[in-house]
Amino acid sequence: MTQITYKVEAFWDGEAEVWVATSEDIPGLVTETSTIDLLTEKLRLMIPELLVLNQIVPNNYSGTINFELISHRQELIQVA
């Protein structure tokens, strides 16, 4: 199997105070958590499950899956 890097984009939702992740490469991937570390842990579980459910990788696949997490966070800083 050719090694593909699945791209996942994450952004900080300041109003909800969560990181939100989506991916055009992985159908059905939408999730959120309070920290980027928790988001990464969650993605490690979700990505293989979604790739199997969407029949992108075989049900009996044994090996590695490569994903790239691209994050964006913007904030305003008050200067006195």
Steps between C-alpha positions, in 0.01 A plus 500: 500500500636842405554726799264797482506798733148591604465870573294615798433868566433634847399844617432658836138598555538776755128531563458130584857478638580178313727378224296383199645254247374410152648335194422494130712182476302305762123499444301552818785640706371780722596515866585744775686505830629752751873460424711426196657203682160344569405567140806312377420203725140495377614514136729200553189297584253653255708506182556123467134433585374745238741376235369145549135610514543695176680203343812708436713237674403132528334372816797272571767768432808469717761772475536872548280793404660839456310819578602865511324729745497860379383740768410866510436720801459876502466718807478866591740622764410805709798731545472745789 
